Amino acid sequence: MISFIKQILKYHTTLDNPYDYIRENLSVLLTINTSELMRSNILKHTPWENDRFLFESILTEQILERLEQMCYTYRNLLPYDSLIVKLFLIILALNSRISTVRKQDQYSINHFQPFPMEIIRIQNYYIALFWKYVIHRFGYYDAIMYSVRFIQYFLHQQIIEADIVDTIENRDDHGQLAQHLERILTK
């Protein structure tokens, strides 16, 4: 997914580092991408299925079950269309700040950096493409209902992602896992 989004940015933008603006968004899209890979039979099982013990040592079994349910929900969102899911991934990736909300006591001006208009224009292009295709495929009413359902699922997923972040940050390893994940996400 990351290389796919990078190619889109390279093709559409002249910004020096457009990836820096959307990097945090991509971790939130992993559940949707995992579901799409499973639906396409590229992945046979969820990534945590093979290393269940490792994931349960970090997250709770309840969170893993909720993630599995989310993957199942995305995979069975009917009517299914791979192109729609991919367009949704692009649109959400190009969004300004969809990353999981983190509890903070104070915010600084750095938390609200302006988002480049060039990326917003790219997103608008894909939104128009998405709506034209979805309306053509399902009709006006069903296109709206499908999109609303998808967005509801995505917002529900945001709650699960926030619980994951909270679980990781509140482990008693003195923040080492959270710091490690932060380094990985900023690469």
VOLUMKE-815188 format. One record per atom (N, C-alpha, C, O): residue in one letter; atom name; x, y, z. Coordinates in Angstrom, 2 decimals. Each point is the difference from the previous one (the first is absolute). Layout:
VOLUMKE-815188
> residuo/atomo/east/north/up
> A/CA/X/Y/Z
...
//
This chain:
VOLUMKE-815188
> residuo/atomo/east/north/up
> M/N/0.82/-1.18/0.00
> M/CA/-0.82/1.18/0.00
> M/C/0.87/1.26/0.00
> M/O/-0.29/0.96/-0.71
> I/N/1.35/-0.98/1.50
> I/CA/0.86/1.18/0.10
> I/C/0.65/0.32/-1.33
> I/O/0.01/1.16/-0.42
> S/N/0.53/-2.17/-0.25
> S/CA/0.64/0.26/-1.29
> S/C/-1.03/0.48/-1.03
> S/O/0.31/0.83/-0.85
> F/N/-1.53/-1.36/0.92
> F/CA/-1.07/0.42/-0.89
> F/C/-0.32/1.49/0.19
> F/O/-0.10/0.75/-0.97
> I/N/-0.05/-0.33/2.22
> I/CA/-0.30/1.41/0.31
> I/C/1.18/0.89/-0.40
> I/O/-0.20/1.10/-0.51
> K/N/1.42/-1.56/0.75
> K/CA/1.18/0.78/-0.40
> K/C/0.02/0.21/-1.51
> K/O/0.35/1.09/-0.47
> Q/N/-0.71/-2.11/-0.30
> Q/CA/-0.04/0.13/-1.47
> Q/C/-1.05/1.02/-0.43
> Q/O/0.23/0.78/-0.92
> I/N/-1.36/-0.78/1.57
> I/CA/-1.05/0.98/-0.31
> I/C/0.51/1.41/0.27
> I/O/-0.18/0.90/-0.82
> L/N/0.83/-0.72/1.96
> L/CA/0.54/1.32/0.34
> L/C/1.08/0.43/-0.99
> L/O/0.04/1.15/-0.41
> K/N/0.82/-2.08/0.04
> K/CA/1.08/0.33/-0.94
> K/C/-0.58/0.42/-1.35
> K/O/0.51/0.91/-0.65
> Y/N/-1.57/-1.56/0.24
> Y/CA/-0.63/0.28/-1.29
> Y/C/-0.74/1.34/-0.01
> Y/O/-0.02/0.69/-1.02
> H/N/-0.59/-0.34/2.15
> H/CA/-0.90/1.16/0.05
> H/C/0.58/1.27/0.63
> H/O/-0.61/1.06/-0.13
> T/N/1.73/-1.12/0.80
> T/CA/0.43/1.17/0.76
> T/C/1.44/0.39/-0.32
> T/O/0.81/-0.81/-0.45
> T/N/-0.52/2.07/0.71
> T/CA/1.36/0.51/-0.16
> T/C/0.62/0.33/1.36
> T/O/1.10/0.54/0.05
> L/N/-1.79/-0.84/1.05
> L/CA/0.53/0.25/1.33
> L/C/1.26/-0.82/0.24
> L/O/0.14/-1.10/-0.53
> D/N/0.76/1.64/1.33
> D/CA/1.25/-0.71/0.30
> D/C/-0.24/-1.31/0.74
> D/O/0.50/-1.05/-0.41
> N/N/-1.25/1.10/1.50
> N/CA/-0.26/-1.18/0.81
> N/C/-1.49/-0.12/0.32
> N/O/-0.40/0.18/1.16
> P/N/-0.43/-0.47/-2.14
> P/CA/-1.45/-0.07/0.27
> P/C/-0.36/-1.13/0.96
> P/O/-1.00/0.08/0.70
> Y/N/1.81/-1.12/-0.67
> Y/CA/-0.25/-1.14/0.88
> Y/C/0.02/0.41/1.47
> Y/O/-0.71/-0.58/0.81
> D/N/1.52/1.57/-0.47
> D/CA/0.10/0.45/1.39
> D/C/-1.35/0.49/0.54
> D/O/-0.27/-0.11/1.20
> Y/N/-0.57/0.65/-2.07
> Y/CA/-1.29/0.54/0.43
> Y/C/-1.02/-1.09/0.31
> Y/O/-0.92/0.21/0.78
> I/N/1.07/-1.38/-1.40
> I/CA/-1.02/-1.04/0.15
> I/C/0.50/-1.26/0.68
> I/O/-0.77/-0.94/0.19
> R/N/2.03/0.89/0.18
> R/CA/0.61/-1.20/0.58
> R/C/-0.81/-0.57/1.16
> R/O/-0.20/-1.21/0.07
> E/N/-0.25/2.06/0.84
> E/CA/-0.73/-0.48/1.18
> E/C/-1.36/-0.60/-0.37
> E/O/-0.52/-0.84/0.73
> N/N/-0.05/1.25/-1.86
> N/CA/-1.30/-0.52/-0.42
> N/C/0.08/-1.48/-0.35
> N/O/-0.98/-0.73/0.18
> L/N/2.11/0.28/-0.66
> L/CA/0.08/-1.34/-0.56
> L/C/-0.16/-1.10/1.04
> L/O/-0.54/-1.06/-0.31
> S/N/0.99/1.30/1.53
> S/CA/-0.16/-1.03/1.02
> S/C/-1.48/-0.27/0.30
> S/O/-0.37/-1.12/0.31
> V/N/-0.45/2.15/-0.42
> V/CA/-1.44/-0.15/0.24
> V/C/-0.67/-0.79/-1.11
> V/O/-1.05/-0.61/0.21
> L/N/1.65/0.61/-1.39
> L/CA/-0.61/-0.67/-1.16
> L/C/0.42/-1.47/-0.12
> L/O/-0.44/-0.69/-0.91
> L/N/1.27/0.23/1.81
> L/CA/0.48/-1.38/-0.09
> L/C/-1.11/-1.03/0.13
> L/O/0.04/-1.04/-0.66
> T/N/-1.04/1.29/1.49
> T/CA/-1.09/-0.96/0.16
> T/C/-0.80/-0.13/-1.29
> T/O/-0.35/-1.10/-0.40
> I/N/0.07/2.23/-0.24
> I/CA/-0.72/-0.05/-1.27
> I/C/0.85/-0.71/-1.05
> I/O/-0.50/-0.83/-0.75
> N/N/1.78/1.16/0.70
> N/CA/0.89/-0.64/-0.97
> N/C/0.13/-1.50/0.26
> N/O/0.01/-0.79/-0.94
> T/N/0.09/0.40/2.21
> T/CA/0.06/-1.42/0.34
> T/C/-1.26/-0.72/-0.47
> T/O/0.07/-1.09/-0.56
> S/N/-1.22/1.71/0.80
> S/CA/-1.27/-0.60/-0.44
> S/C/-0.02/-0.16/-1.51
> S/O/-0.46/-1.03/-0.51
> E/N/0.94/2.03/-0.20
> E/CA/0.03/-0.06/-1.46
> E/C/0.94/-1.11/-0.48
> E/O/-0.33/-0.72/-0.94
> L/N/1.48/0.58/1.57
> L/CA/0.94/-1.06/-0.36
> L/C/-0.58/-1.38/0.29
> L/O/0.25/-0.95/-0.74
> M/N/-1.01/0.84/1.82
> M/CA/-0.63/-1.28/0.31
> M/C/-1.13/-0.29/-0.99
> M/O/-0.18/-1.13/-0.43
> R/N/-0.56/2.14/0.09
> R/CA/-1.10/-0.17/-0.97
> R/C/0.55/-0.42/-1.36
> R/O/-0.64/-0.78/-0.71
> S/N/1.80/1.27/0.36
> S/CA/0.63/-0.32/-1.28
> S/C/0.80/-1.30/0.06
> S/O/0.64/-0.39/-0.98
> N/N/-0.67/-0.28/2.13
> N/CA/0.73/-1.25/0.24
> N/C/1.52/0.15/-0.07
> N/O/0.72/-0.97/-0.22
> I/N/-0.23/2.19/0.41
> I/CA/1.44/0.21/0.10
> I/C/0.47/-0.40/1.40
> I/O/1.06/-0.60/0.17
> L/N/-1.88/0.93/0.83
> L/CA/0.23/-0.45/1.38
> L/C/-1.06/-1.06/0.32
> L/O/-1.18/0.18/-0.32
> K/N/1.60/-1.24/0.95
> K/CA/-0.96/-1.04/0.38
> K/C/-0.59/0.26/1.39
> K/O/-1.16/-0.32/0.26
> H/N/1.97/0.93/0.63
> H/CA/-0.41/0.25/1.38
> H/C/0.40/1.41/0.38
> H/O/0.82/0.62/-0.67
> T/N/-1.39/-0.13/1.74
> T/CA/0.40/1.30/0.52
> T/C/1.47/-0.08/0.41
> T/O/0.47/-1.07/0.40
> P/N/0.26/2.18/-0.48
> P/CA/1.44/-0.03/0.34
> P/C/0.28/-0.50/1.41
> P/O/1.06/-0.58/0.24
> W/N/-1.98/0.79/0.69
> W/CA/0.24/-0.41/1.37
> W/C/-0.38/-1.47/0.24
> W/O/0.21/-0.51/1.10
> E/N/-0.75/-0.16/-2.09
> E/CA/-0.39/-1.40/0.17
> E/C/1.22/-0.90/0.17
> E/O/-0.02/-0.90/0.84
> N/N/1.07/1.12/-1.61
> N/CA/1.20/-0.83/0.09
> N/C/0.83/0.29/1.25
> N/O/0.64/-0.89/0.54
> D/N/-0.67/2.13/-0.10
> D/CA/0.77/0.40/1.18
> D/C/-0.95/0.43/1.13
> D/O/0.21/1.03/0.64
> R/N/-1.22/-1.81/-0.43
> R/CA/-1.05/0.35/0.97
> R/C/0.58/0.26/1.39
> R/O/-0.38/0.96/0.67
> F/N/1.31/-1.82/-0.25
> F/CA/0.59/0.15/1.34
> F/C/0.70/1.35/0.13
> F/O/-0.12/0.66/1.03
> L/N/0.87/-0.27/-2.07
> L/CA/0.70/1.29/0.02
> L/C/-1.00/1.15/0.12
> L/O/0.17/0.89/0.83
> F/N/-1.20/-0.92/-1.66
> F/CA/-0.99/1.09/0.02
> F/C/-0.76/0.03/1.33
> F/O/-0.30/1.08/0.51
> E/N/-0.02/-2.25/0.04
> E/CA/-0.71/-0.02/1.28
> E/C/0.89/0.47/1.14
> E/O/-0.52/0.44/1.03
> S/N/1.84/-0.53/-1.18
> S/CA/0.89/0.51/1.04
> S/C/0.04/1.53/-0.02
> S/O/0.40/0.63/0.99
> I/N/-0.81/-0.03/-2.11
> I/CA/-0.01/1.47/-0.11
> I/C/-1.42/0.54/0.16
> I/O/-0.22/0.96/0.74
> L/N/-0.73/-1.57/-1.44
> L/CA/-1.38/0.46/0.02
> L/C/-0.86/-0.99/0.77
> L/O/0.43/-1.12/0.29
> T/N/-1.63/1.52/0.05
> T/CA/-0.90/-0.92/0.68
> T/C/-0.71/-0.88/-1.03
> T/O/-0.10/0.34/-1.18
> E/N/-0.37/-1.47/1.64
> E/CA/-0.74/-0.90/-0.89
> E/C/-1.26/0.69/-0.52
> E/O/-0.41/-0.23/-1.14
> Q/N/-0.20/1.06/1.97
> Q/CA/-1.20/0.73/-0.42
> Q/C/0.30/0.93/-1.17
> Q/O/-0.78/0.08/-0.95
> I/N/1.90/0.62/0.99
> I/CA/0.36/0.90/-1.10
> I/C/0.25/-0.79/-1.27
> I/O/-0.43/0.40/-1.08
> L/N/1.12/-1.53/1.19
> L/CA/0.24/-0.84/-1.18
> L/C/-1.31/-0.50/-0.59
> L/O/-0.16/-0.05/-1.22
> E/N/-0.79/-0.33/2.08
> E/CA/-1.30/-0.45/-0.49
> E/C/-0.73/1.14/-0.70
> E/O/-0.64/-0.21/-1.03
> R/N/0.74/1.41/1.58
> R/CA/-0.65/1.16/-0.65
> R/C/0.65/0.30/-1.35
> R/O/-0.70/0.35/-0.95
> L/N/2.03/-0.49/0.87
> L/CA/0.69/0.19/-1.28
> L/C/-0.43/-1.06/-1.02
> L/O/-0.23/0.31/-1.17
> E/N/0.12/-1.55/1.62
> E/CA/-0.46/-1.06/-0.89
> E/C/-1.41/0.28/-0.50
> E/O/-0.31/-0.21/-1.17
> Q/N/-0.54/0.68/2.06
> Q/CA/-1.37/0.34/-0.40
> Q/C/0.00/1.14/-1.01
> Q/O/-0.80/-0.01/-0.94
> M/N/1.68/0.98/1.13
> M/CA/0.10/1.12/-0.95
> M/C/0.43/-0.50/-1.37
> M/O/-0.57/0.39/-1.02
> C/N/1.59/-1.26/1.00
> C/CA/0.45/-0.58/-1.28
> C/C/-1.14/-0.76/-0.67
> C/O/-0.21/0.12/-1.20
> Y/N/-0.52/-0.89/1.98
> Y/CA/-1.13/-0.76/-0.53
> Y/C/-1.05/0.96/-0.56
> Y/O/-0.56/-0.24/-1.07
> T/N/0.29/1.30/1.80
> T/CA/-1.00/0.99/-0.44
> T/C/0.40/0.62/-1.33
> T/O/-0.82/0.09/-0.91
> Y/N/2.08/0.33/0.78
> Y/CA/0.45/0.59/-1.26
> Y/C/-0.04/-1.02/-1.14
> Y/O/-0.39/0.32/-1.12
> R/N/0.79/-1.56/1.41
> R/CA/0.00/-1.03/-1.05
> R/C/-1.40/-0.31/-0.49
> R/O/-0.18/-0.36/-1.16
> N/N/-0.81/0.50/2.02
> N/CA/-1.36/-0.38/-0.36
> N/C/-0.91/1.19/-0.24
> N/O/-1.22/-0.15/-0.06
> L/N/1.79/1.32/-0.08
> L/CA/-0.78/1.18/-0.33
> L/C/-0.57/-0.19/-1.40
> L/O/0.73/-0.06/-0.99
> L/N/-2.02/-0.04/0.91
> L/CA/-0.64/-0.28/-1.28
> L/C/-0.67/1.25/-0.53
> L/O/-0.45/0.83/0.79
> P/N/0.36/-0.68/-2.05
> P/CA/0.61/-0.81/-1.04
> P/C/1.49/0.30/-0.07
> P/O/0.42/1.16/0.09
> Y/N/0.36/-2.19/-0.26
> Y/CA/1.46/0.13/0.03
> Y/C/0.51/0.43/-1.38
> Y/O/-0.45/-0.50/-1.03
> D/N/1.38/1.42/1.04
> D/CA/0.67/0.42/-1.23
> D/C/1.41/0.43/0.38
> D/O/0.18/0.97/0.75
> S/N/0.79/-1.67/-1.25
> S/CA/1.40/0.26/0.33
> S/C/0.43/1.42/-0.37
> S/O/0.76/0.62/0.74
> L/N/-1.23/-0.11/-1.85
> L/CA/0.36/1.35/-0.43
> L/C/-0.50/1.05/0.99
> L/O/0.70/0.97/0.28
> I/N/-1.89/-1.16/0.25
> I/CA/-0.55/0.95/0.98
> I/C/0.86/0.00/1.26
> I/O/0.32/1.07/0.53
> V/N/0.07/-2.23/-0.05
> V/CA/0.83/-0.09/1.20
> V/C/1.33/0.70/-0.24
> V/O/0.49/0.73/0.86
> K/N/0.11/-0.97/-2.02
> K/CA/1.28/0.64/-0.30
> K/C/-0.13/1.52/-0.11
> K/O/0.87/0.73/0.46
> L/N/-1.96/-0.27/-1.06
> L/CA/-0.21/1.45/-0.07
> L/C/-0.21/0.58/1.40
> L/O/0.50/1.08/0.31
> F/N/-1.24/-1.80/0.53
> F/CA/-0.16/0.46/1.39
> F/C/1.35/0.08/0.70
> F/O/0.26/0.95/0.73
> L/N/0.61/-1.94/-0.93
> L/CA/1.33/0.02/0.61
> L/C/0.80/1.22/-0.45
> L/O/0.65/0.66/0.81
> I/N/-0.71/-0.37/-2.10
> I/CA/0.73/1.17/-0.52
> I/C/-0.55/1.28/0.63
> I/O/0.77/0.84/0.47
> I/N/-2.09/-0.69/-0.47
> I/CA/-0.63/1.21/0.54
> I/C/0.35/0.18/1.47
> I/O/0.36/1.10/0.43
> L/N/-0.45/-2.17/0.34
> L/CA/0.32/0.10/1.43
> L/C/1.49/0.24/0.24
> L/O/0.36/0.73/0.91
> A/N/0.49/-1.34/-1.72
> A/CA/1.44/0.22/0.15
> A/C/0.37/1.45/-0.25
> A/O/0.89/0.55/0.65
> L/N/-1.57/0.08/-1.60
> L/CA/0.30/1.39/-0.35
> L/C/-0.69/1.01/0.89
> L/O/0.09/1.21/-0.23
> N/N/-0.77/-1.69/1.23
> N/CA/-0.72/0.87/0.92
> N/C/0.99/0.67/0.96
> N/O/1.08/-0.52/0.26
> S/N/-1.47/1.66/0.25
> S/CA/0.86/0.66/0.98
> S/C/-0.36/-0.51/1.39
> S/O/-1.08/0.30/0.53
> R/N/1.97/-1.05/0.04
> R/CA/-0.10/-0.43/1.40
> R/C/-1.19/-0.91/0.32
> R/O/-0.93/0.42/0.69
> I/N/0.96/-1.63/-1.18
> I/CA/-0.99/-0.99/0.44
> I/C/0.62/-0.96/0.99
> I/O/-0.65/-0.95/0.45
> S/N/1.92/1.19/-0.11
> S/CA/0.67/-0.91/0.93
> S/C/-0.76/-0.02/1.32
> S/O/-0.74/0.92/0.33
> T/N/0.96/-1.99/0.39
> T/CA/-0.72/-0.23/1.25
> T/C/0.23/1.14/0.98
> T/O/1.13/0.48/0.17
> V/N/-2.20/-0.06/0.47
> V/CA/0.07/1.09/0.97
> V/C/0.78/-0.49/1.21
> V/O/-0.23/-1.09/0.53
> R/N/1.15/1.92/-0.11
> R/CA/0.78/-0.31/1.19
> R/C/-0.32/1.02/1.07
> R/O/-0.07/1.20/-0.26
> K/N/-0.11/-1.71/1.45
> K/CA/-0.33/0.88/1.11
> K/C/1.23/0.83/0.37
> K/O/1.07/-0.55/0.24
> Q/N/-1.25/1.85/-0.20
> Q/CA/1.08/0.89/0.39
> Q/C/-0.57/1.08/0.90
> Q/O/-1.15/0.42/-0.15
> D/N/1.98/0.03/1.07
> D/CA/-0.43/1.08/0.89
> D/C/0.09/1.34/-0.69
> D/O/-0.82/0.89/0.24
> Q/N/1.81/-0.74/-1.12
> Q/CA/0.20/1.26/-0.70
> Q/C/0.31/-0.27/-1.46
> Q/O/0.57/-1.04/-0.36
> Y/N/-0.96/1.99/-0.47
> Y/CA/0.31/-0.08/-1.42
> Y/C/0.82/1.23/-0.37
> Y/O/-0.20/1.08/0.55
> S/N/1.11/-1.26/-1.47
> S/CA/0.79/1.13/-0.48
> S/C/-0.38/0.29/-1.44
> S/O/-0.75/-0.75/-0.62
> I/N/1.25/1.82/0.10
> I/CA/-0.27/0.39/-1.38
> I/C/0.50/-1.07/-0.98
> I/O/-0.54/-0.12/-1.10
> N/N/1.56/-0.65/1.49
> N/CA/0.54/-1.06/-0.86
> N/C/-1.00/-1.12/-0.25
> N/O/0.11/-0.72/-0.99
> H/N/-1.09/0.57/1.89
> H/CA/-1.02/-1.03/-0.19
> H/C/-0.98/0.37/-1.11
> H/O/-0.77/-0.85/-0.45
> F/N/0.78/2.09/0.02
> F/CA/-0.98/0.48/-0.97
> F/C/0.68/0.67/-1.19
> F/O/-0.39/1.10/-0.41
> Q/N/1.39/-1.75/-0.12
> Q/CA/0.70/0.54/-1.16
> Q/C/-0.95/0.08/-1.19
> Q/O/-0.86/-0.87/-0.17
> P/N/1.00/1.90/-0.64
> P/CA/-0.86/0.11/-1.19
> P/C/0.23/-1.17/-0.95
> P/O/1.12/-0.51/-0.13
> F/N/-2.16/0.11/-0.52
> F/CA/0.05/-1.11/-0.93
> F/C/0.11/0.57/-1.41
> F/O/-0.75/0.91/-0.34
> P/N/1.67/-1.41/-0.48
> P/CA/0.22/0.58/-1.33
> P/C/-1.25/-0.11/-0.90
> P/O/-0.62/-1.06/-0.09
> M/N/0.30/2.15/-0.55
> M/CA/-1.14/0.02/-0.92
> M/C/0.19/-0.99/-1.15
> M/O/-0.98/-0.52/-0.54
> E/N/2.20/0.26/0.18
> E/CA/0.27/-0.94/-1.08
> E/C/-0.52/-1.40/0.34
> E/O/-0.56/-0.68/-0.86
> I/N/0.75/0.25/2.09
> I/CA/-0.51/-1.31/0.42
> I/C/-1.52/0.03/0.08
> I/O/-0.66/-0.98/-0.34
> I/N/0.10/2.08/0.80
> I/CA/-1.46/0.13/0.05
> I/C/-0.58/-0.08/-1.41
> I/O/-1.05/-0.61/-0.21
> R/N/1.70/1.23/-0.76
> R/CA/-0.47/-0.09/-1.39
> R/C/0.06/-1.44/-0.53
> R/O/-0.89/-0.45/-0.71
> I/N/1.95/-0.27/1.07
> I/CA/0.11/-1.40/-0.41
> I/C/-1.15/-0.80/0.63
> I/O/-0.64/-0.81/-0.67
> Q/N/0.40/1.04/1.94
> Q/CA/-1.09/-0.69/0.67
> Q/C/-1.35/0.32/-0.66
> Q/O/-0.82/-0.90/-0.20
> N/N/0.60/2.16/-0.13
> N/CA/-1.25/0.39/-0.66
> N/C/-0.18/-0.73/-1.33
> N/O/-1.11/-0.39/-0.35
> Y/N/2.21/0.21/-0.38
> Y/CA/-0.05/-0.74/-1.25
> Y/C/-0.50/-1.43/0.24
> Y/O/-0.87/-0.49/-0.73
> Y/N/1.43/-0.17/1.76
> Y/CA/-0.40/-1.38/0.29
> Y/C/-1.40/-0.07/0.60
> Y/O/-0.70/-0.99/-0.20
> I/N/0.28/2.00/0.92
> I/CA/-1.38/0.03/0.51
> I/C/-0.98/0.08/-1.17
> I/O/-1.00/-0.71/-0.02
> A/N/1.29/1.59/-0.95
> A/CA/-0.88/0.11/-1.18
> A/C/-0.02/-1.32/-0.76
> A/O/-1.07/-0.45/-0.43
> L/N/2.22/-0.18/0.25
> L/CA/0.07/-1.28/-0.69
> L/C/-0.80/-1.06/0.76
> L/O/-0.75/-0.78/-0.59
> F/N/0.91/0.77/1.91
> F/CA/-0.73/-0.94/0.84
> F/C/-1.51/0.17/-0.17
> F/O/-0.70/-0.98/-0.27
> W/N/0.20/2.22/0.42
> W/CA/-1.45/0.21/-0.07
> W/C/-0.56/-0.33/-1.38
> W/O/-1.09/-0.58/-0.11
> K/N/1.80/0.93/-0.92
> K/CA/-0.49/-0.33/-1.35
> K/C/-0.08/-1.51/-0.18
> K/O/-0.98/-0.50/-0.56
> Y/N/1.98/-0.21/1.02
> Y/CA/-0.01/-1.45/-0.15
> Y/C/-1.09/-0.64/0.86
> Y/O/-0.74/-0.86/-0.47
> V/N/0.65/1.26/1.75
> V/CA/-0.96/-0.60/0.92
> V/C/-1.44/0.26/-0.46
> V/O/-0.84/-0.90/0.05
> I/N/0.55/2.11/-0.49
> I/CA/-1.34/0.31/-0.49
> I/C/-0.29/-0.81/-1.27
> I/O/-1.11/-0.51/-0.17
> H/N/2.09/0.40/-0.70
> H/CA/-0.18/-0.82/-1.21
> H/C/-0.25/-1.47/0.37
> H/O/-0.85/-0.66/-0.59
> R/N/1.60/0.18/1.56
> R/CA/-0.08/-1.42/0.37
> R/C/-1.28/-0.34/0.76
> R/O/-0.61/-1.04/-0.26
> F/N/0.20/1.89/1.23
> F/CA/-1.10/-0.35/0.89
> F/C/-1.25/0.86/-0.15
> F/O/-1.08/-0.38/0.47
> G/N/1.20/1.51/-1.12
> G/CA/-1.09/0.95/0.00
> G/C/0.19/0.99/1.13
> G/O/0.76/-0.25/0.94
> Y/N/-1.46/1.36/-1.03
> Y/CA/0.21/1.11/0.93
> Y/C/-0.28/-0.39/1.46
> Y/O/0.86/0.18/0.86
> Y/N/-2.04/-0.72/-0.58
> Y/CA/-0.39/-0.31/1.38
> Y/C/0.92/-1.06/0.61
> Y/O/0.50/0.19/1.10
> D/N/-0.27/-1.29/-1.80
> D/CA/0.85/-1.07/0.53
> D/C/1.46/0.44/0.14
> D/O/0.71/-0.49/0.88
> A/N/-0.27/1.40/-1.74
> A/CA/1.37/0.53/0.13
> A/C/0.15/0.74/1.32
> A/O/1.00/-0.15/0.69
> I/N/-2.00/0.94/-0.35
> I/CA/0.03/0.75/1.27
> I/C/-0.05/-0.97/1.18
> I/O/0.77/0.14/0.95
> M/N/-1.67/-1.12/-1.01
> M/CA/-0.13/-0.95/1.11
> M/C/1.28/-0.82/0.19
> M/O/0.43/-0.22/1.13
> Y/N/0.16/-0.22/-2.21
> Y/CA/1.25/-0.77/0.06
> Y/C/1.10/0.86/0.63
> Y/O/0.72/-0.47/0.89
> S/N/-0.59/1.69/-1.34
> S/CA/1.05/0.89/0.50
> S/C/-0.19/0.32/1.48
> S/O/0.97/0.02/0.76
> V/N/-2.20/0.24/-0.36
> V/CA/-0.28/0.28/1.40
> V/C/0.36/-1.20/0.87
> V/O/0.60/0.15/1.06
> R/N/-0.97/-1.34/-1.52
> R/CA/0.33/-1.22/0.75
> R/C/1.51/-0.17/0.12
> R/O/0.50/-0.34/1.07
> F/N/0.22/0.57/-2.16
> F/CA/1.46/-0.14/0.03
> F/C/0.60/1.01/0.98
> F/O/0.89/-0.36/0.78
> I/N/-1.35/1.57/-0.80
> I/CA/0.52/1.03/0.91
> I/C/-0.34/-0.33/1.45
> I/O/0.81/0.23/0.89
> Q/N/-2.02/-0.76/-0.64
> Q/CA/-0.34/-0.43/1.35
> Q/C/0.95/-1.06/0.50
> Q/O/0.46/0.05/1.14
> Y/N/-0.14/-1.03/-1.99
> Y/CA/0.93/-1.04/0.39
> Y/C/1.38/0.58/0.26
> Y/O/0.69/-0.40/0.94
> F/N/-0.28/1.35/-1.77
> F/CA/1.30/0.62/0.17
> F/C/0.07/0.76/1.33
> F/O/1.01/-0.06/0.70
> L/N/-2.07/0.77/-0.35
> L/CA/-0.02/0.73/1.27
> L/C/0.02/-0.98/1.18
> L/O/0.64/0.26/1.01
> H/N/-1.34/-1.37/-1.14
> H/CA/0.03/-1.02/1.05
> H/C/1.42/-0.56/0.12
> H/O/0.48/-0.26/1.11
> Q/N/0.18/0.08/-2.23
> Q/CA/1.38/-0.48/0.01
> Q/C/0.90/1.00/0.72
> Q/O/0.94/-0.40/0.69
> Q/N/-1.21/1.69/-0.84
> Q/CA/0.80/1.02/0.69
> Q/C/-0.04/-0.19/1.51
> Q/O/1.00/0.23/0.68
> I/N/-2.14/-0.65/-0.16
> I/CA/-0.13/-0.26/1.45
> I/C/0.91/-1.16/0.39
> I/O/0.68/0.05/1.02
> I/N/-0.69/-1.10/-1.83
> I/CA/0.87/-1.15/0.27
> I/C/1.46/0.42/-0.06
> I/O/0.79/-0.39/0.87
> E/N/-0.42/1.17/-1.88
> E/CA/1.38/0.47/-0.13
> E/C/0.41/0.85/1.21
> E/O/1.13/-0.11/0.47
> A/N/-2.03/0.95/0.02
> A/CA/0.29/0.82/1.19
> A/C/0.23/-0.91/1.21
> A/O/0.88/0.28/0.82
> D/N/-1.66/-1.35/-0.70
> D/CA/0.20/-0.95/1.10
> D/C/1.35/-0.71/-0.13
> D/O/0.65/-0.27/1.01
> I/N/-0.23/-0.02/-2.23
> I/CA/1.31/-0.63/-0.22
> I/C/1.11/0.95/0.45
> I/O/0.92/-0.40/0.71
> V/N/-1.00/1.65/-1.15
> V/CA/1.00/1.00/0.39
> V/C/0.03/0.14/1.52
> V/O/1.08/0.05/0.60
> D/N/-2.25/0.03/0.02
> D/CA/-0.08/0.14/1.45
> D/C/0.61/-1.21/0.70
> D/O/0.72/0.15/0.99
> T/N/-0.99/-1.35/-1.49
> T/CA/0.56/-1.23/0.59
> T/C/1.52/0.00/-0.10
> T/O/0.69/-0.33/0.96
> I/N/-0.18/0.70/-2.11
> I/CA/1.46/0.01/-0.20
> I/C/0.66/1.06/0.87
> I/O/1.03/-0.26/0.62
> E/N/-1.63/1.45/-0.56
> E/CA/0.61/1.07/0.79
> E/C/-0.07/-0.25/1.50
> E/O/0.81/0.55/0.75
> N/N/-1.76/-1.37/-0.30
> N/CA/-0.16/-0.23/1.43
> N/C/0.61/-1.33/0.47
> N/O/-0.28/-0.45/1.11
> R/N/1.10/-0.16/-1.95
> R/CA/0.71/-1.20/0.42
> R/C/1.05/0.39/1.04
> R/O/0.43/1.15/0.04
> D/N/-0.04/-2.07/0.79
> D/CA/1.01/0.33/1.00
> D/C/1.41/-0.39/-0.47
> D/O/0.77/-0.60/0.75
> D/N/-0.47/0.97/-2.00
> D/CA/1.37/-0.17/-0.51
> D/C/0.68/1.36/-0.13
> D/O/0.96/0.17/-0.75
> H/N/-1.49/0.80/1.48
> H/CA/0.53/1.36/0.05
> H/C/-0.02/0.68/-1.37
> H/O/0.88/0.80/-0.32
> G/N/-1.86/-1.12/-0.47
> G/CA/-0.18/0.66/-1.30
> G/C/0.92/-0.48/-1.10
> G/O/0.03/0.60/-1.07
> Q/N/0.72/-1.67/1.30
> Q/CA/0.94/-0.46/-1.01
> Q/C/-0.70/-0.46/-1.27
> Q/O/0.45/0.31/-1.10
> L/N/-1.56/-1.05/1.23
> L/CA/-0.72/-0.47/-1.17
> L/C/-0.61/1.17/-0.76
> L/O/0.05/0.04/-1.23
> A/N/-0.62/0.91/1.95
> A/CA/-0.59/1.18/-0.65
> A/C/1.07/0.80/-0.74
> A/O/-0.24/0.46/-1.12
> Q/N/1.42/-0.30/1.72
> Q/CA/1.09/0.72/-0.66
> Q/C/0.48/-0.75/-1.24
> Q/O/0.29/0.62/-1.02
> H/N/-0.21/-1.93/1.11
> H/CA/0.42/-0.81/-1.14
> H/C/-0.99/0.13/-1.15
> H/O/0.40/0.17/-1.15
> L/N/-1.69/-0.27/1.45
> L/CA/-1.03/0.15/-1.03
> L/C/0.03/1.38/-0.62
> L/O/-0.20/0.15/-1.20
> E/N/0.44/0.85/2.01
> E/CA/0.09/1.39/-0.52
> E/C/1.15/0.13/-0.98
> E/O/-0.14/0.64/-1.04
> R/N/1.29/-1.25/1.36
> R/CA/1.15/0.04/-0.92
> R/C/-0.33/-0.72/-1.31
> R/O/0.38/0.47/-1.07
> I/N/-1.08/-1.58/1.16
> I/CA/-0.37/-0.75/-1.21
> I/C/-0.93/0.84/-0.87
> I/O/0.16/0.05/-1.22
> L/N/-1.14/0.60/1.84
> L/CA/-0.99/0.77/-0.76
> L/C/0.58/1.25/-0.63
> L/O/-0.52/0.49/-1.00
> T/N/1.60/0.05/1.57
> T/CA/0.57/1.22/-0.56
> T/C/1.02/-0.27/-1.08
> T/O/0.55/0.95/-0.55
> K/N/-0.28/-2.18/0.23
> K/CA/0.96/-0.33/-1.07
> K/C/-0.62/0.20/-1.35
> K/O/0.65/-0.23/-1.02
//
